[in-house]
Amino acid sequence: MILFAELGFDFSVGFATSEKSLMIDKKIGYKCARKINMLSYRDSDTGETVFAQAELKHNCVHVMYK
C-alpha cells in the first residue's frame, strides 16, 4: 500500500474471489464495499459467467476497498 500512497492514490479496489483471498484482504485492512452475485454478470459477447472461477460461498464476489 505504500506504493499506492507514493503514487498519490487515496484508495485501492479489488475483488475477493475465494474464501482465502477474502480472509487475507480483511486481515490487511480491506473492507467490503459490495457483494456481487457472480452468476448475474455475463460477458456480453459470449454470454459466459464472468466470475466462473470464483470459489466463494453464496455465489458472491466481494468488492473490497482500502
PDB file of N, CA, C and O in Angstrom:
ATOM      1  N   MET A   1       0.823  -1.198   0.000  1.00  0.00           N
ATOM      2  CA  MET A   1       0.000   0.000   0.000  1.00  0.00           C
ATOM      3  C   MET A   1       0.861   1.254   0.000  1.00  0.00           C
ATOM      4  O   MET A   1       0.388   2.311  -0.415  1.00  0.00           O
ATOM      5  N   ILE A   2       2.089   1.175   0.443  1.00  0.00           N
ATOM      6  CA  ILE A   2       2.960   2.348   0.415  1.00  0.00           C
ATOM      7  C   ILE A   2       3.135   2.826  -1.019  1.00  0.00           C
ATOM      8  O   ILE A   2       3.149   4.031  -1.272  1.00  0.00           O
ATOM      9  N   LEU A   3       3.268   1.900  -1.955  1.00  0.00           N
ATOM     10  CA  LEU A   3       3.425   2.260  -3.357  1.00  0.00           C
ATOM     11  C   LEU A   3       2.235   3.073  -3.847  1.00  0.00           C
ATOM     12  O   LEU A   3       2.421   4.080  -4.531  1.00  0.00           O
ATOM     13  N   PHE A   4       1.018   2.658  -3.510  1.00  0.00           N
ATOM     14  CA  PHE A   4      -0.164   3.411  -3.910  1.00  0.00           C
ATOM     15  C   PHE A   4      -0.119   4.831  -3.347  1.00  0.00           C
ATOM     16  O   PHE A   4      -0.399   5.794  -4.061  1.00  0.00           O
ATOM     17  N   ALA A   5       0.228   4.958  -2.085  1.00  0.00           N
ATOM     18  CA  ALA A   5       0.293   6.277  -1.456  1.00  0.00           C
ATOM     19  C   ALA A   5       1.363   7.137  -2.119  1.00  0.00           C
ATOM     20  O   ALA A   5       1.154   8.330  -2.341  1.00  0.00           O
ATOM     21  N   GLU A   6       2.499   6.541  -2.434  1.00  0.00           N
ATOM     22  CA  GLU A   6       3.569   7.293  -3.084  1.00  0.00           C
ATOM     23  C   GLU A   6       3.161   7.787  -4.465  1.00  0.00           C
ATOM     24  O   GLU A   6       3.654   8.816  -4.925  1.00  0.00           O
ATOM     25  N   LEU A   7       2.270   7.065  -5.125  1.00  0.00           N
ATOM     26  CA  LEU A   7       1.788   7.468  -6.446  1.00  0.00           C
ATOM     27  C   LEU A   7       0.621   8.439  -6.380  1.00  0.00           C
ATOM     28  O   LEU A   7       0.128   8.893  -7.413  1.00  0.00           O
ATOM     29  N   GLY A   8       0.177   8.761  -5.167  1.00  0.00           N
ATOM     30  CA  GLY A   8      -0.886   9.738  -4.984  1.00  0.00           C
ATOM     31  C   GLY A   8      -2.291   9.177  -4.936  1.00  0.00           C
ATOM     32  O   GLY A   8      -3.260   9.935  -4.979  1.00  0.00           O
ATOM     33  N   PHE A   9      -2.423   7.842  -4.846  1.00  0.00           N
ATOM     34  CA  PHE A   9      -3.753   7.247  -4.756  1.00  0.00           C
ATOM     35  C   PHE A   9      -4.265   7.331  -3.328  1.00  0.00           C
ATOM     36  O   PHE A   9      -3.507   7.158  -2.374  1.00  0.00           O
ATOM     37  N   ASP A  10      -5.566   7.602  -3.191  1.00  0.00           N
ATOM     38  CA  ASP A  10      -6.193   7.663  -1.874  1.00  0.00           C
ATOM     39  C   ASP A  10      -6.744   6.312  -1.434  1.00  0.00           C
ATOM     40  O   ASP A  10      -6.865   6.060  -0.235  1.00  0.00           O
ATOM     41  N   PHE A  11      -7.081   5.438  -2.382  1.00  0.00           N
ATOM     42  CA  PHE A  11      -7.628   4.133  -2.046  1.00  0.00           C
ATOM     43  C   PHE A  11      -7.351   3.148  -3.179  1.00  0.00           C
ATOM     44  O   PHE A  11      -6.988   3.546  -4.286  1.00  0.00           O
ATOM     45  N   SER A  12      -7.524   1.883  -2.896  1.00  0.00           N
ATOM     46  CA  SER A  12      -7.418   0.851  -3.932  1.00  0.00           C
ATOM     47  C   SER A  12      -8.639  -0.047  -3.841  1.00  0.00           C
ATOM     48  O   SER A  12      -9.237  -0.195  -2.776  1.00  0.00           O
ATOM     49  N   VAL A  13      -9.002  -0.643  -4.963  1.00  0.00           N
ATOM     50  CA  VAL A  13     -10.174  -1.501  -5.036  1.00  0.00           C
ATOM     51  C   VAL A  13      -9.758  -2.827  -5.661  1.00  0.00           C
ATOM     52  O   VAL A  13      -8.928  -2.855  -6.569  1.00  0.00           O
ATOM     53  N   GLY A  14     -10.327  -3.915  -5.180  1.00  0.00           N
ATOM     54  CA  GLY A  14     -10.041  -5.234  -5.741  1.00  0.00           C
ATOM     55  C   GLY A  14     -11.217  -6.158  -5.531  1.00  0.00           C
ATOM     56  O   GLY A  14     -12.216  -5.789  -4.915  1.00  0.00           O
ATOM     57  N   PHE A  15     -11.085  -7.364  -6.049  1.00  0.00           N
ATOM     58  CA  PHE A  15     -12.126  -8.374  -5.908  1.00  0.00           C
ATOM     59  C   PHE A  15     -11.580  -9.555  -5.126  1.00  0.00           C
ATOM     60  O   PHE A  15     -10.468 -10.018  -5.384  1.00  0.00           O
ATOM     61  N   ALA A  16     -12.357 -10.041  -4.175  1.00  0.00           N
ATOM     62  CA  ALA A  16     -12.016 -11.274  -3.464  1.00  0.00           C
ATOM     63  C   ALA A  16     -12.856 -12.369  -4.099  1.00  0.00           C
ATOM     64  O   ALA A  16     -14.085 -12.337  -4.033  1.00  0.00           O
ATOM     65  N   THR A  17     -12.185 -13.347  -4.720  1.00  0.00           N
ATOM     66  CA  THR A  17     -12.919 -14.387  -5.437  1.00  0.00           C
ATOM     67  C   THR A  17     -12.785 -15.764  -4.801  1.00  0.00           C
ATOM     68  O   THR A  17     -13.199 -16.764  -5.388  1.00  0.00           O
ATOM     69  N   SER A  18     -12.208 -15.819  -3.607  1.00  0.00           N
ATOM     70  CA  SER A  18     -12.146 -17.080  -2.864  1.00  0.00           C
ATOM     71  C   SER A  18     -12.198 -16.758  -1.378  1.00  0.00           C
ATOM     72  O   SER A  18     -11.947 -15.626  -0.965  1.00  0.00           O
ATOM     73  N   GLU A  19     -12.524 -17.759  -0.592  1.00  0.00           N
ATOM     74  CA  GLU A  19     -12.567 -17.556   0.863  1.00  0.00           C
ATOM     75  C   GLU A  19     -11.193 -17.150   1.389  1.00  0.00           C
ATOM     76  O   GLU A  19     -11.091 -16.315   2.289  1.00  0.00           O
ATOM     77  N   LYS A  20     -10.138 -17.741   0.828  1.00  0.00           N
ATOM     78  CA  LYS A  20      -8.779 -17.432   1.270  1.00  0.00           C
ATOM     79  C   LYS A  20      -8.414 -15.979   0.960  1.00  0.00           C
ATOM     80  O   LYS A  20      -7.857 -15.290   1.815  1.00  0.00           O
ATOM     81  N   SER A  21      -8.719 -15.505  -0.249  1.00  0.00           N
ATOM     82  CA  SER A  21      -8.390 -14.115  -0.582  1.00  0.00           C
ATOM     83  C   SER A  21      -9.231 -13.134   0.234  1.00  0.00           C
ATOM     84  O   SER A  21      -8.749 -12.059   0.592  1.00  0.00           O
ATOM     85  N   LEU A  22     -10.467 -13.489   0.528  1.00  0.00           N
ATOM     86  CA  LEU A  22     -11.316 -12.640   1.364  1.00  0.00           C
ATOM     87  C   LEU A  22     -10.719 -12.512   2.761  1.00  0.00           C
ATOM     88  O   LEU A  22     -10.684 -11.419   3.327  1.00  0.00           O
ATOM     89  N   MET A  23     -10.250 -13.626   3.316  1.00  0.00           N
ATOM     90  CA  MET A  23      -9.637 -13.626   4.642  1.00  0.00           C
ATOM     91  C   MET A  23      -8.366 -12.754   4.664  1.00  0.00           C
ATOM     92  O   MET A  23      -8.149 -11.978   5.596  1.00  0.00           O
ATOM     93  N   ILE A  24      -7.538 -12.897   3.626  1.00  0.00           N
ATOM     94  CA  ILE A  24      -6.295 -12.109   3.547  1.00  0.00           C
ATOM     95  C   ILE A  24      -6.617 -10.624   3.409  1.00  0.00           C
ATOM     96  O   ILE A  24      -6.020  -9.795   4.096  1.00  0.00           O
ATOM     97  N   ASP A  25      -7.554 -10.283   2.530  1.00  0.00           N
ATOM     98  CA  ASP A  25      -7.932  -8.877   2.346  1.00  0.00           C
ATOM     99  C   ASP A  25      -8.403  -8.250   3.651  1.00  0.00           C
ATOM    100  O   ASP A  25      -8.003  -7.136   3.990  1.00  0.00           O
ATOM    101  N   LYS A  26      -9.254  -8.966   4.384  1.00  0.00           N
ATOM    102  CA  LYS A  26      -9.748  -8.439   5.666  1.00  0.00           C
ATOM    103  C   LYS A  26      -8.613  -8.272   6.661  1.00  0.00           C
ATOM    104  O   LYS A  26      -8.584  -7.305   7.421  1.00  0.00           O
ATOM    105  N   LYS A  27      -7.670  -9.221   6.657  1.00  0.00           N
ATOM    106  CA  LYS A  27      -6.553  -9.178   7.601  1.00  0.00           C
ATOM    107  C   LYS A  27      -5.662  -7.955   7.371  1.00  0.00           C
ATOM    108  O   LYS A  27      -5.125  -7.396   8.327  1.00  0.00           O
ATOM    109  N   ILE A  28      -5.501  -7.532   6.107  1.00  0.00           N
ATOM    110  CA  ILE A  28      -4.635  -6.378   5.824  1.00  0.00           C
ATOM    111  C   ILE A  28      -5.410  -5.069   5.749  1.00  0.00           C
ATOM    112  O   ILE A  28      -4.874  -4.047   5.320  1.00  0.00           O
ATOM    113  N   GLY A  29      -6.674  -5.102   6.168  1.00  0.00           N
ATOM    114  CA  GLY A  29      -7.417  -3.866   6.346  1.00  0.00           C
ATOM    115  C   GLY A  29      -8.424  -3.501   5.279  1.00  0.00           C
ATOM    116  O   GLY A  29      -9.023  -2.428   5.352  1.00  0.00           O
ATOM    117  N   TYR A  30      -8.634  -4.362   4.279  1.00  0.00           N
ATOM    118  CA  TYR A  30      -9.647  -4.060   3.269  1.00  0.00           C
ATOM    119  C   TYR A  30     -11.037  -4.250   3.857  1.00  0.00           C
ATOM    120  O   TYR A  30     -11.239  -5.081   4.743  1.00  0.00           O
ATOM    121  N   LYS A  31     -11.979  -3.483   3.362  1.00  0.00           N
ATOM    122  CA  LYS A  31     -13.374  -3.585   3.778  1.00  0.00           C
ATOM    123  C   LYS A  31     -14.221  -3.925   2.566  1.00  0.00           C
ATOM    124  O   LYS A  31     -13.864  -3.584   1.438  1.00  0.00           O
ATOM    125  N   CYS A  32     -15.328  -4.589   2.791  1.00  0.00           N
ATOM    126  CA  CYS A  32     -16.221  -4.976   1.697  1.00  0.00           C
ATOM    127  C   CYS A  32     -17.162  -3.816   1.376  1.00  0.00           C
ATOM    128  O   CYS A  32     -17.921  -3.361   2.232  1.00  0.00           O
ATOM    129  N   ALA A  33     -17.100  -3.346   0.130  1.00  0.00           N
ATOM    130  CA  ALA A  33     -17.982  -2.272  -0.308  1.00  0.00           C
ATOM    131  C   ALA A  33     -19.291  -2.832  -0.853  1.00  0.00           C
ATOM    132  O   ALA A  33     -20.345  -2.209  -0.730  1.00  0.00           O
ATOM    133  N   ARG A  34     -19.207  -4.015  -1.455  1.00  0.00           N
ATOM    134  CA  ARG A  34     -20.402  -4.582  -2.065  1.00  0.00           C
ATOM    135  C   ARG A  34     -20.183  -6.055  -2.385  1.00  0.00           C
ATOM    136  O   ARG A  34     -19.070  -6.471  -2.705  1.00  0.00           O
ATOM    137  N   LYS A  35     -21.239  -6.828  -2.298  1.00  0.00           N
ATOM    138  CA  LYS A  35     -21.210  -8.219  -2.720  1.00  0.00           C
ATOM    139  C   LYS A  35     -21.961  -8.312  -4.049  1.00  0.00           C
ATOM    140  O   LYS A  35     -23.068  -7.791  -4.190  1.00  0.00           O
ATOM    141  N   ILE A  36     -21.342  -8.980  -5.013  1.00  0.00           N
ATOM    142  CA  ILE A  36     -21.940  -9.121  -6.339  1.00  0.00           C
ATOM    143  C   ILE A  36     -22.263 -10.587  -6.584  1.00  0.00           C
ATOM    144  O   ILE A  36     -21.405 -11.453  -6.415  1.00  0.00           O
ATOM    145  N   ASN A  37     -23.487 -10.862  -6.977  1.00  0.00           N
ATOM    146  CA  ASN A  37     -23.862 -12.227  -7.328  1.00  0.00           C
ATOM    147  C   ASN A  37     -23.102 -12.592  -8.594  1.00  0.00           C
ATOM    148  O   ASN A  37     -23.379 -12.050  -9.664  1.00  0.00           O
ATOM    149  N   MET A  38     -22.152 -13.503  -8.479  1.00  0.00           N
ATOM    150  CA  MET A  38     -21.277 -13.803  -9.605  1.00  0.00           C
ATOM    151  C   MET A  38     -22.002 -14.472 -10.761  1.00  0.00           C
ATOM    152  O   MET A  38     -21.479 -14.481 -11.875  1.00  0.00           O
ATOM    153  N   LEU A  39     -23.161 -15.020 -10.544  1.00  0.00           N
ATOM    154  CA  LEU A  39     -23.906 -15.647 -11.623  1.00  0.00           C
ATOM    155  C   LEU A  39     -24.670 -14.625 -12.467  1.00  0.00           C
ATOM    156  O   LEU A  39     -25.145 -14.953 -13.554  1.00  0.00           O
ATOM    157  N   SER A  40     -24.790 -13.390 -11.975  1.00  0.00           N
ATOM    158  CA  SER A  40     -25.566 -12.381 -12.692  1.00  0.00           C
ATOM    159  C   SER A  40     -24.737 -11.590 -13.704  1.00  0.00           C
ATOM    160  O   SER A  40     -25.309 -10.895 -14.544  1.00  0.00           O
ATOM    161  N   TYR A  41     -23.415 -11.676 -13.647  1.00  0.00           N
ATOM    162  CA  TYR A  41     -22.564 -10.931 -14.575  1.00  0.00           C
ATOM    163  C   TYR A  41     -22.076 -11.847 -15.681  1.00  0.00           C
ATOM    164  O   TYR A  41     -21.368 -12.821 -15.427  1.00  0.00           O
ATOM    165  N   ARG A  42     -22.459 -11.531 -16.910  1.00  0.00           N
ATOM    166  CA  ARG A  42     -22.099 -12.354 -18.063  1.00  0.00           C
ATOM    167  C   ARG A  42     -21.403 -11.502 -19.122  1.00  0.00           C
ATOM    168  O   ARG A  42     -21.713 -10.323 -19.296  1.00  0.00           O
ATOM    169  N   ASP A  43     -20.467 -12.117 -19.818  1.00  0.00           N
ATOM    170  CA  ASP A  43     -19.764 -11.463 -20.918  1.00  0.00           C
ATOM    171  C   ASP A  43     -20.778 -11.145 -22.012  1.00  0.00           C
ATOM    172  O   ASP A  43     -21.537 -12.022 -22.423  1.00  0.00           O
ATOM    173  N   SER A  44     -20.797  -9.904 -22.486  1.00  0.00           N
ATOM    174  CA  SER A  44     -21.806  -9.500 -23.470  1.00  0.00           C
ATOM    175  C   SER A  44     -21.613 -10.189 -24.821  1.00  0.00           C
ATOM    176  O   SER A  44     -22.570 -10.322 -25.583  1.00  0.00           O
ATOM    177  N   ASP A  45     -20.390 -10.629 -25.128  1.00  0.00           N
ATOM    178  CA  ASP A  45     -20.140 -11.298 -26.410  1.00  0.00           C
ATOM    179  C   ASP A  45     -20.398 -12.800 -26.347  1.00  0.00           C
ATOM    180  O   ASP A  45     -21.013 -13.365 -27.252  1.00  0.00           O
ATOM    181  N   THR A  46     -19.932 -13.441 -25.287  1.00  0.00           N
ATOM    182  CA  THR A  46     -20.029 -14.902 -25.208  1.00  0.00           C
ATOM    183  C   THR A  46     -21.212 -15.390 -24.375  1.00  0.00           C
ATOM    184  O   THR A  46     -21.664 -16.522 -24.543  1.00  0.00           O
ATOM    185  N   GLY A  47     -21.712 -14.545 -23.482  1.00  0.00           N
ATOM    186  CA  GLY A  47     -22.798 -14.952 -22.594  1.00  0.00           C
ATOM    187  C   GLY A  47     -22.342 -15.780 -21.413  1.00  0.00           C
ATOM    188  O   GLY A  47     -23.164 -16.213 -20.605  1.00  0.00           O
ATOM    189  N   GLU A  48     -21.022 -16.011 -21.297  1.00  0.00           N
ATOM    190  CA  GLU A  48     -20.494 -16.814 -20.198  1.00  0.00           C
ATOM    191  C   GLU A  48     -20.378 -15.991 -18.924  1.00  0.00           C
ATOM    192  O   GLU A  48     -20.177 -14.777 -18.969  1.00  0.00           O
ATOM    193  N   THR A  49     -20.509 -16.667 -17.786  1.00  0.00           N
ATOM    194  CA  THR A  49     -20.396 -16.015 -16.493  1.00  0.00           C
ATOM    195  C   THR A  49     -18.993 -15.455 -16.313  1.00  0.00           C
ATOM    196  O   THR A  49     -18.012 -16.174 -16.500  1.00  0.00           O
ATOM    197  N   VAL A  50     -18.886 -14.185 -15.953  1.00  0.00           N
ATOM    198  CA  VAL A  50     -17.594 -13.508 -15.823  1.00  0.00           C
ATOM    199  C   VAL A  50     -16.776 -14.098 -14.685  1.00  0.00           C
ATOM    200  O   VAL A  50     -15.572 -14.305 -14.839  1.00  0.00           O
ATOM    201  N   PHE A  51     -17.394 -14.371 -13.562  1.00  0.00           N
ATOM    202  CA  PHE A  51     -16.692 -14.867 -12.386  1.00  0.00           C
ATOM    203  C   PHE A  51     -16.839 -16.386 -12.251  1.00  0.00           C
ATOM    204  O   PHE A  51     -17.017 -16.891 -11.143  1.00  0.00           O
ATOM    205  N   ALA A  52     -16.767 -17.102 -13.346  1.00  0.00           N
ATOM    206  CA  ALA A  52     -16.990 -18.548 -13.332  1.00  0.00           C
ATOM    207  C   ALA A  52     -15.996 -19.289 -12.450  1.00  0.00           C
ATOM    208  O   ALA A  52     -16.323 -20.354 -11.925  1.00  0.00           O
ATOM    209  N   GLN A  53     -14.790 -18.756 -12.272  1.00  0.00           N
ATOM    210  CA  GLN A  53     -13.759 -19.439 -11.492  1.00  0.00           C
ATOM    211  C   GLN A  53     -13.780 -19.065 -10.010  1.00  0.00           C
ATOM    212  O   GLN A  53     -13.002 -19.614  -9.229  1.00  0.00           O
ATOM    213  N   ALA A  54     -14.643 -18.155  -9.617  1.00  0.00           N
ATOM    214  CA  ALA A  54     -14.700 -17.724  -8.216  1.00  0.00           C
ATOM    215  C   ALA A  54     -15.153 -18.875  -7.326  1.00  0.00           C
ATOM    216  O   ALA A  54     -15.957 -19.711  -7.737  1.00  0.00           O
ATOM    217  N   GLU A  55     -14.630 -18.910  -6.105  1.00  0.00           N
ATOM    218  CA  GLU A  55     -14.915 -20.005  -5.182  1.00  0.00           C
ATOM    219  C   GLU A  55     -15.423 -19.485  -3.840  1.00  0.00           C
ATOM    220  O   GLU A  55     -14.896 -19.867  -2.795  1.00  0.00           O
ATOM    221  N   LEU A  56     -16.419 -18.637  -3.853  1.00  0.00           N
ATOM    222  CA  LEU A  56     -16.952 -18.097  -2.611  1.00  0.00           C
ATOM    223  C   LEU A  56     -18.311 -18.684  -2.277  1.00  0.00           C
ATOM    224  O   LEU A  56     -19.073 -19.085  -3.157  1.00  0.00           O
ATOM    225  N   LYS A  57     -18.590 -18.721  -0.994  1.00  0.00           N
ATOM    226  CA  LYS A  57     -19.896 -19.178  -0.533  1.00  0.00           C
ATOM    227  C   LYS A  57     -20.962 -18.208  -1.037  1.00  0.00           C
ATOM    228  O   LYS A  57     -20.672 -17.034  -1.267  1.00  0.00           O
ATOM    229  N   HIS A  58     -22.156 -18.675  -1.204  1.00  0.00           N
ATOM    230  CA  HIS A  58     -23.313 -17.885  -1.573  1.00  0.00           C
ATOM    231  C   HIS A  58     -23.200 -17.252  -2.958  1.00  0.00           C
ATOM    232  O   HIS A  58     -23.944 -16.320  -3.264  1.00  0.00           O
ATOM    233  N   ASN A  59     -22.275 -17.742  -3.813  1.00  0.00           N
ATOM    234  CA  ASN A  59     -22.117 -17.249  -5.176  1.00  0.00           C
ATOM    235  C   ASN A  59     -21.919 -15.739  -5.252  1.00  0.00           C
ATOM    236  O   ASN A  59     -22.454 -15.086  -6.147  1.00  0.00           O
ATOM    237  N   CYS A  60     -21.151 -15.181  -4.313  1.00  0.00           N
ATOM    238  CA  CYS A  60     -20.911 -13.743  -4.311  1.00  0.00           C
ATOM    239  C   CYS A  60     -19.414 -13.446  -4.425  1.00  0.00           C
ATOM    240  O   CYS A  60     -18.584 -14.135  -3.832  1.00  0.00           O
ATOM    241  N   VAL A  61     -19.090 -12.417  -5.195  1.00  0.00           N
ATOM    242  CA  VAL A  61     -17.747 -11.874  -5.266  1.00  0.00           C
ATOM    243  C   VAL A  61     -17.773 -10.606  -4.415  1.00  0.00           C
ATOM    244  O   VAL A  61     -18.702  -9.806  -4.529  1.00  0.00           O
ATOM    245  N   HIS A  62     -16.780 -10.419  -3.577  1.00  0.00           N
ATOM    246  CA  HIS A  62     -16.730  -9.262  -2.698  1.00  0.00           C
ATOM    247  C   HIS A  62     -15.856  -8.174  -3.324  1.00  0.00           C
ATOM    248  O   HIS A  62     -14.693  -8.415  -3.647  1.00  0.00           O
ATOM    249  N   VAL A  63     -16.419  -6.980  -3.492  1.00  0.00           N
ATOM    250  CA  VAL A  63     -15.662  -5.829  -3.975  1.00  0.00           C
ATOM    251  C   VAL A  63     -15.065  -5.179  -2.745  1.00  0.00           C
ATOM    252  O   VAL A  63     -15.789  -4.698  -1.873  1.00  0.00           O
ATOM    253  N   MET A  64     -13.731  -5.163  -2.673  1.00  0.00           N
ATOM    254  CA  MET A  64     -13.040  -4.710  -1.476  1.00  0.00           C
ATOM    255  C   MET A  64     -12.342  -3.371  -1.727  1.00  0.00           C
ATOM    256  O   MET A  64     -11.927  -3.081  -2.850  1.00  0.00           O
ATOM    257  N   TYR A  65     -12.217  -2.570  -0.690  1.00  0.00           N
ATOM    258  CA  TYR A  65     -11.507  -1.289  -0.813  1.00  0.00           C
ATOM    259  C   TYR A  65     -10.685  -1.029   0.429  1.00  0.00           C
ATOM    260  O   TYR A  65     -10.956  -1.565   1.504  1.00  0.00           O
ATOM    261  N   LYS A  66      -9.675  -0.194   0.259  1.00  0.00           N
ATOM    262  CA  LYS A  66      -8.846   0.209   1.394  1.00  0.00           C
ATOM    263  C   LYS A  66      -8.439   1.645   1.192  1.00  0.00           C
ATOM    264  O   LYS A  66      -7.731   2.210   2.026  1.00  0.00           O
TER     265      LYS A  66
END
